[in-house]
């Protein structure tokens, strides 16, 4: 019996040390994700330099509902073609980006000195409609995704949220500049 007590008493310090190490490990901070730093938001309007006809905005698509928060998107709008083309890429893991997405075409429904509006093609099988609005004076963009055709059987399980997204500086760029202030 005495041997059993001695054996148990020897385990108590080991058990205590194990608990302390576990508790310390649970409270320590995980190293930050290795975040790719995409470029800052950029805007170009040919009306300010060479004449009317081309507007470009790029940056991070931000807001509730964005699957990969660290991303970059480019929107290039051509007045002569009445079309905006978009490209995007996302960080999908530590030091890993997705494949560059193929360009997506959005027909322009409005082009004036103040605003450009482009809307994605909609069919009877579409469950969402994308609208991109670029405000030229403020050099900003709003990207709205709204549910449509919700009574269609094809859209039975579709996302029903209205998403209002903006194009901003990337999270990595913001963090880099916050540290330099």
Buried (B, 14 or more C-beta within 10 A) or exposed (E): EEEEEEEEEEEEEEEEEEEEEEEEEEEEEEEEEEBBBBEBBBBEBBEEEEEEBBBBBBBBBBBEEBEBBBBBBBBBBBBEEBBBBBBBBBBEEEEEBEEEEEEBEBEBEEBEEEEBBBBBEEEEEBBBBBBBBBBBEEBBBBBBBEBBBEEEEEBEEBEEEEBEBBBBBBBBBBBBEEEEE
